[in-house]
Amino acid sequence: MGYYTRHELEVVKGDNDLIEAFREVSEDARYAINGSGDSEESCKWYSHQDELKRFSLLHPEALFKLSGEGEESGDIWHEYYQDGKMQLCKAQIVFADFDARLLK
């Protein structure tokens, strides 16, 4: 058992070849994403934060964005990695206020 997430890795700033280089050093990444950074299928990848922090230290000028969508409703996030540091941005679901003019 475990928690399954779909992942997508993007190089926001830097060489796209870094995705394949990352897959070479991370066994879990080889299952989570393909060579272009897209998800093949949902998987468990609990070590992704530590692995991407370490990898980004080797490429301090690059900016990586890992997107994830977990199996629970609303579990959507983006993580940014640069020079060994990470920023987590969780999705916020917002509903519009009621507007009687929109009733049809």
Sequence and secondary structure as in RCSB ss.txt:
>XXXX:A:sequence
MGYYTRHELEVVKGDNDLIEAFREVSEDARYAINGSGDSEESCKWYSHQDELKRFSLLHPEALFKLSGEGEESGD
IWHEYYQDGKMQLCKAQIVFADFDARLLK
>XXXX:A:secstr
    EEEEEEEEES THHHHHHHHH HHHHHHB TTS BSS B  TTHHHHHHHHHHHSTT EEEEEEEESSTT 
EEEEEEETTEEEEEE         GGG  
